[in-house]
Amino acid sequence: MAPGAAARALKLHVVAPRQGAVWVRRGFGVLVRQPFGFAGLFAACLFGLMLVGLVPLLGSMAFAVLPLCALLFMVGTRRTLDDLSPVPGAFVEVARSGRPRLIVLAKLSLVCGLAILGVLWIGNIVDGGALEALQQSTASAEQMNARLADPALRTGVFTRLVLLLLIAIPAWHAPALVHWAGTSWPKALVFSAVACWRNKAAFAVYAVCWLAVWLVMAMIVSLCATLIGPTRTVAIVVPLSLAFWTAVGASLYFTFADCFQTAPALPEPDAEAI
């Protein structure tokens, strides 16, 4: 699915469950091909999130940057497959996608950001602020143990995870559908939800594989902490964590490319109709 200015019609494709493992493997594959390029892309996205978080009044909307970050990783992966560097080309390609699509992408980002804020607000109501209290660095060991044992904390965390999953399903493919297919943001959310549901077995395998990778990393960290001590282990934890999340981002494009097949090009969407 080569990037281009023309809108493309996409047809939903149902893949086999084992394709979820292929997505993970291919994510690591492109990361190995462009480790520094993806590291730069990850650093740029992280800097963008932090920068928005520091802006007065806009700080609470930092989550709105996530759809753009997901799209940049998808474009970066596509460029890597074409033997091009992810940065700065991914930023240039998204910027040159055209004003109508950028406006739709901004609307999508705003909707997703507000939805995530709503989830956090609901979670605080459910647990009565238990999670925020747990994050206070001034708490003593006894206070931390008491807060961890609070049933409301577990309920609040579970509520947040479920609601975030419900947001992730329609938002998963939405940025790519806006960028490559010129879809409006409501349709992009609907099409993404349908694609994820129709391919739920593959996504379940995808999630299990990433969980397995995370558990292996945890075992490595635990072993290193035993052998060289917790302080020195930090030098291993940080690059491992960065590599993990960068590989997750690099794999996003494959989930999209396999769930949607490219059809003949369509005319450009009317900017006034969006």
C-alpha positions as CSV (number, residue, x, y, z in Angstrom):
1,M,0.0,0.0,0.0
2,A,2.2,2.8,-1.2
3,P,1.6,6.2,0.2
4,G,0.2,8.8,-2.2
5,A,-1.9,11.8,-2.4
6,A,-4.9,10.1,-4.0
7,A,-7.6,8.6,-1.8
8,R,-7.8,4.9,-1.9
9,A,-10.8,2.6,-1.4
10,L,-10.0,-0.1,1.2
11,K,-11.7,-3.5,1.5
12,L,-11.9,-5.3,4.8
13,H,-9.9,-8.5,4.9
14,V,-10.2,-11.2,7.5
15,V,-6.9,-12.9,8.4
16,A,-6.0,-16.1,10.2
17,P,-5.4,-16.0,13.9
18,R,-1.7,-16.9,13.5
19,Q,-1.2,-13.6,11.6
20,G,-1.2,-11.9,15.0
21,A,2.2,-13.5,15.7
22,V,3.4,-12.5,12.3
23,W,2.6,-8.9,13.1
24,V,4.8,-9.0,16.2
25,R,7.7,-10.7,14.3
26,R,7.5,-8.2,11.4
27,G,7.5,-5.3,13.9
28,F,10.8,-6.5,15.3
29,G,12.0,-7.1,11.7
30,V,11.6,-3.5,10.6
31,L,13.0,-2.2,13.9
32,V,16.2,-4.2,13.3
33,R,16.4,-2.6,9.8
34,Q,16.1,1.0,11.1
35,P,16.9,0.9,14.8
36,F,18.1,4.5,15.0
37,G,15.4,5.8,12.7
38,F,12.7,4.3,14.9
39,A,14.5,5.4,18.0
40,G,14.4,9.0,16.7
41,L,10.7,8.6,15.8
42,F,9.9,7.3,19.3
43,A,11.9,10.1,20.9
44,A,10.1,12.7,18.8
45,C,6.7,11.4,19.7
46,L,7.7,11.2,23.4
47,F,8.9,14.8,23.2
48,G,5.7,15.9,21.6
49,L,3.6,14.3,24.3
50,M,5.7,16.0,27.0
51,L,5.6,19.3,25.2
52,V,1.9,19.4,24.9
53,G,1.6,18.2,28.5
54,L,3.5,21.3,29.6
55,V,1.3,23.8,27.8
56,P,-1.1,25.6,30.1
57,L,-4.7,24.6,29.6
58,L,-3.7,22.1,26.9
59,G,-1.7,19.8,29.1
60,S,-4.6,17.6,29.9
61,M,-5.1,17.0,26.2
62,A,-1.7,15.4,25.7
63,F,-3.4,12.1,24.9
64,A,-4.8,13.7,21.7
65,V,-1.3,13.4,20.3
66,L,-1.4,9.6,20.4
67,P,-3.3,9.0,17.1
68,L,-0.8,11.2,15.3
69,C,2.1,9.2,16.9
70,A,0.4,5.9,15.8
71,L,0.2,7.3,12.3
72,L,3.8,8.4,12.2
73,F,4.9,4.9,13.2
74,M,2.8,3.4,10.5
75,V,4.2,5.8,7.9
76,G,7.7,5.1,9.3
77,T,7.2,1.4,8.9
78,R,5.9,1.8,5.3
79,R,8.9,3.9,4.5
80,T,11.3,1.3,6.0
81,L,9.7,-1.4,3.8
82,D,10.5,0.9,0.8
83,D,14.2,1.2,2.1
84,L,13.7,4.8,3.2
85,S,14.4,6.3,6.6
86,P,11.5,6.7,9.0
87,V,12.6,10.2,10.0
88,P,12.2,12.9,9.0
89,G,10.3,11.5,6.1
90,A,7.3,10.3,8.1
91,F,6.7,13.8,9.4
92,V,7.1,15.2,5.9
93,E,4.7,12.7,4.4
94,V,2.0,13.3,7.0
95,A,2.4,17.1,6.7
96,R,2.0,16.9,2.9
97,S,-1.1,14.7,3.0
98,G,-3.2,17.8,2.4
99,R,-5.2,20.3,4.5
100,P,-8.5,18.3,4.4
101,R,-6.9,15.1,5.8
102,L,-4.9,17.1,8.4
103,I,-8.1,18.7,9.6
104,V,-9.8,15.3,9.8
105,L,-6.8,13.9,11.7
106,A,-7.0,16.8,14.1
107,K,-10.7,16.1,14.8
108,L,-10.0,12.5,15.3
109,S,-7.2,13.3,17.7
110,L,-9.4,15.6,19.7
111,V,-12.2,13.0,19.9
112,C,-9.7,10.4,21.1
113,G,-8.1,12.7,23.6
114,L,-11.5,13.7,25.1
115,A,-12.5,10.0,25.3
116,I,-9.3,9.1,27.2
117,L,-9.8,12.0,29.6
118,G,-13.4,10.8,30.2
119,V,-12.0,7.3,31.0
120,L,-9.6,8.8,33.5
121,W,-12.4,10.8,35.1
122,I,-14.6,7.8,35.4
123,G,-11.7,5.8,36.9
124,N,-11.2,8.4,39.5
125,I,-14.9,8.3,40.4
126,V,-14.8,4.5,40.7
127,D,-11.7,4.2,42.9
128,G,-12.3,7.5,44.8
129,G,-8.9,8.8,43.9
130,A,-7.1,5.7,45.1
131,L,-4.8,5.5,42.0
132,E,-3.8,9.1,42.3
133,A,-3.0,8.6,46.1
134,L,-0.9,5.6,45.2
135,Q,1.2,7.7,42.9
136,Q,2.2,10.1,45.6
137,S,5.9,9.8,46.3
138,T,5.6,11.1,49.9
139,A,3.6,8.1,51.1
140,S,5.3,5.8,53.7
141,A,5.7,2.1,53.2
142,E,2.7,1.3,55.4
143,Q,0.5,3.8,53.5
144,M,1.6,2.3,50.2
145,N,0.7,-1.3,51.4
146,A,-2.6,-0.1,52.6
147,R,-3.4,1.6,49.3
148,L,-2.4,-1.4,47.3
149,A,-4.7,-3.6,49.4
150,D,-7.7,-1.2,48.7
151,P,-10.3,-3.1,46.7
152,A,-11.4,0.2,45.1
153,L,-8.0,0.5,43.5
154,R,-8.3,-2.8,41.7
155,T,-11.8,-1.9,40.6
156,G,-10.7,1.4,39.3
157,V,-7.7,0.0,37.4
158,F,-9.9,-2.7,35.9
159,T,-12.5,-0.1,34.8
160,R,-9.9,2.1,33.2
161,L,-8.4,-0.9,31.3
162,V,-11.8,-2.0,30.0
163,L,-12.8,1.5,28.9
164,L,-9.4,2.2,27.3
165,L,-9.8,-1.1,25.3
166,L,-13.2,0.1,24.1
167,I,-11.5,3.3,22.9
168,A,-8.5,1.5,21.3
169,I,-10.7,-0.8,19.1
170,P,-12.3,2.0,17.0
171,A,-9.2,4.2,17.2
172,W,-6.7,1.4,16.1
173,H,-6.9,1.8,12.4
174,A,-8.6,5.2,12.3
175,P,-5.5,7.4,11.7
176,A,-4.3,5.2,8.8
177,L,-7.8,5.2,7.3
178,V,-7.8,9.0,7.4
179,H,-4.3,9.3,5.9
180,W,-4.3,6.6,3.2
181,A,-8.1,6.4,2.4
182,G,-9.2,9.9,3.0
183,T,-12.0,8.7,5.3
184,S,-13.9,11.0,7.6
185,W,-13.2,10.5,11.2
186,P,-16.6,9.0,12.2
187,K,-16.4,6.5,9.4
188,A,-12.7,5.8,10.3
189,L,-13.7,4.9,13.8
190,V,-16.6,2.6,12.6
191,F,-14.5,0.9,10.0
192,S,-11.7,0.4,12.5
193,A,-14.0,-1.2,15.1
194,V,-15.5,-3.5,12.5
195,A,-12.0,-4.6,11.3
196,C,-10.8,-5.3,14.8
197,W,-13.9,-7.3,15.6
198,R,-13.8,-9.3,12.4
199,N,-10.1,-10.1,13.1
200,K,-10.5,-10.4,16.9
201,A,-8.7,-13.8,16.9
202,A,-5.6,-12.4,15.2
203,F,-5.6,-9.5,17.6
204,A,-5.9,-11.8,20.6
205,V,-2.8,-13.7,19.4
206,Y,-1.1,-10.4,18.8
207,A,-1.8,-9.3,22.4
208,V,-0.7,-12.6,23.8
209,C,2.5,-12.5,21.9
210,W,3.4,-9.0,23.2
211,L,2.5,-10.2,26.7
212,A,4.9,-13.1,26.3
213,V,7.6,-10.8,25.1
214,W,7.0,-8.5,28.1
215,L,7.1,-11.5,30.5
216,V,10.4,-12.6,29.0
217,M,11.8,-9.1,29.5
218,A,10.6,-9.2,33.1
219,M,12.5,-12.5,33.7
220,I,15.6,-11.0,32.2
221,V,15.4,-7.9,34.4
222,S,14.7,-10.0,37.5
223,L,17.8,-12.2,36.7
224,C,20.0,-9.1,36.1
225,A,18.8,-7.6,39.4
226,T,19.9,-10.8,41.2
227,L,23.3,-11.0,39.5
228,I,24.4,-7.3,39.3
229,G,22.0,-5.5,41.7
230,P,19.0,-3.3,41.2
231,T,21.0,-0.1,40.6
232,R,23.0,-1.4,37.6
233,T,19.9,-3.2,36.3
234,V,18.4,0.2,35.4
235,A,20.9,0.5,32.6
236,I,19.2,-2.6,31.1
237,V,15.6,-1.8,31.9
238,V,15.5,1.5,30.1
239,P,16.8,0.3,26.7
240,L,14.7,-2.9,26.9
241,S,11.5,-0.9,27.6
242,L,12.3,1.5,24.8
243,A,12.9,-1.3,22.4
244,F,9.7,-3.0,23.4
245,W,7.4,0.0,22.9
246,T,9.2,1.0,19.7
247,A,8.7,-2.5,18.3
248,V,5.0,-2.3,19.2
249,G,4.7,1.0,17.3
250,A,6.6,-0.5,14.3
251,S,4.2,-3.4,14.1
252,L,1.0,-1.2,13.9
253,Y,1.3,-0.8,10.1
254,F,1.2,-4.6,9.5
255,T,-2.1,-4.9,11.5
256,F,-3.6,-2.2,9.2
257,A,-2.2,-3.5,5.9
258,D,-3.4,-7.0,6.5
259,C,-6.9,-6.0,7.7
260,F,-7.5,-3.8,4.7
261,Q,-6.9,-4.5,1.0
262,T,-6.2,-1.7,-1.4
263,A,-8.8,-1.1,-4.2
264,P,-8.6,1.3,-7.2
265,A,-8.0,4.9,-6.4
266,L,-11.0,7.2,-5.7
267,P,-11.3,11.0,-6.3
268,E,-10.0,13.3,-3.6
269,P,-12.5,14.0,-0.8
270,D,-14.2,17.3,-0.9
271,A,-12.8,19.5,1.8
272,E,-16.1,21.2,2.4
273,A,-17.8,17.9,2.9
274,I,-15.6,16.9,5.8
